[in-house]
Amino acid sequence: MRWLALTLLASPALANPPVVEAVSATPAGGAWRFEVTLSHPDTGWDDYANGWRVVNEVGTVLGTRELLHPHVEEQPFTRSLSGVKIPQGVTRVWIQTSTKPEGWWDGRTEVNLR
């Protein structure tokens, strides 16, 4: 019986990825500035949205915004990242999110840079 309870607690079905509510991408001095609004049912230091990153089509990381604390009382919340270098000719990127303790989620949100 103990094994069953531990299995249910560790089940991925209980985990919730952060939801990308909005993204703003602005060219700034030869690079880009991203403002990303996330929502996630943060519960405290053991379960919270702890980052987002900008990736290209094949998943190469172009910039990462680390989130250093839970946002239990601030939902949704917006954080920015400046200085993201986007290679010439790239017209779209993706935002990928991370949570503690799960790590980086496979889902991505497309951002059109045109």
SULFEN-V939771 format. One record per residue. RES is the residue in one small letter. SS is DSSP state (A for helix, B for strand, O for the rest). PHI is phi in radians with two decimals (999 if undefined). D_LAST is the distance of its C-alpha to the last C-alpha in Angstrom with 2 decimals. Layout:
RES&SS&PHI&D_LAST + RES&SS&PHI&D_LAST
//
This chain:
m&O&999&55.53 + r&A&-1.05&54.02 + w&A&-1.06&51.82 + l&A&-1.09&50.41 + a&A&-1.10&49.48 + l&A&-1.16&47.64 + t&A&-1.11&45.77 + l&A&-1.15&44.58 + l&A&-1.16&43.43 + a&O&-1.57&41.39 + s&O&-1.08&39.85 + p&A&-1.11&36.05 + a&A&-1.12&36.21 + l&A&-1.45&36.97 + a&O&-1.39&33.88 + n&O&-2.16&30.81 + p&O&-1.27&27.36 + p&O&-1.10&25.33 + v&B&-1.72&23.03 + v&B&-1.41&19.47 + e&B&-1.48&19.57 + a&B&-2.83&16.30 + v&B&-2.43&13.51 + s&B&-2.11&11.82 + a&B&-2.16&9.65 + t&B&-2.31&10.01 + p&B&-1.13&10.34 + a&B&-2.62&14.12 + g&O&1.04&16.46 + g&O&1.47&15.06 + a&B&-2.37&14.12 + w&B&-2.24&12.25 + r&B&-1.99&14.02 + f&B&-1.98&13.91 + e&B&-2.08&16.06 + v&B&-2.11&17.28 + t&B&-1.81&19.87 + l&B&-2.07&22.38 + s&B&-2.28&25.57 + h&O&-2.85&28.43 + p&O&-1.31&32.18 + d&O&-0.95&33.11 + t&O&-1.97&36.90 + g&B&2.51&37.55 + w&O&-1.13&37.62 + d&O&-1.52&38.27 + d&B&-2.68&35.28 + y&B&-2.73&32.03 + a&B&-1.23&28.28 + n&B&-1.98&28.41 + g&B&2.97&24.91 + w&B&-2.54&21.31 + r&B&-2.50&19.26 + v&B&-1.74&15.87 + v&B&-2.22&16.30 + n&O&-1.59&14.77 + e&O&-0.98&15.49 + v&O&-1.69&19.15 + g&O&1.66&19.71 + t&O&-1.16&19.88 + v&B&-1.36&19.75 + l&B&-1.77&17.40 + g&B&-3.04&18.75 + t&B&-2.29&21.26 + r&B&-1.95&22.30 + e&B&-1.47&25.96 + l&O&-1.90&27.51 + l&O&-1.61&31.13 + h&O&-2.70&32.82 + p&O&-1.20&32.91 + h&O&-2.11&31.47 + v&O&-1.06&34.26 + e&O&-1.69&34.51 + e&O&-2.19&30.85 + q&O&-2.37&28.86 + p&O&-1.21&25.99 + f&B&-2.37&24.97 + t&B&-2.10&21.90 + r&B&-2.36&21.63 + s&B&-2.04&19.24 + l&B&-2.53&18.65 + s&B&-1.87&17.83 + g&B&1.38&17.79 + v&B&-1.40&15.71 + k&O&-1.46&15.24 + i&O&-1.89&12.34 + p&O&-1.02&13.58 + q&O&-0.93&12.38 + g&O&1.56&10.43 + v&O&-1.36&9.34 + t&O&-1.97&5.99 + r&B&-2.67&7.72 + v&B&-2.38&10.78 + w&B&-2.31&13.61 + i&B&-1.81&15.96 + q&B&-2.11&19.59 + t&B&-1.98&22.52 + s&B&-2.37&26.11 + t&B&-2.29&29.40 + k&B&-1.72&32.82 + p&O&-1.75&34.83 + e&O&-1.21&32.74 + g&B&1.68&30.09 + w&B&-1.31&26.64 + w&B&-1.55&25.81 + d&B&-1.24&24.53 + g&B&-1.11&22.13 + r&B&-2.42&18.45 + t&B&-1.95&15.67 + e&B&-1.32&12.27 + v&B&-2.21&9.20 + n&B&-1.48&5.70 + l&O&-1.67&3.80 + r&O&-1.36&0.00
//
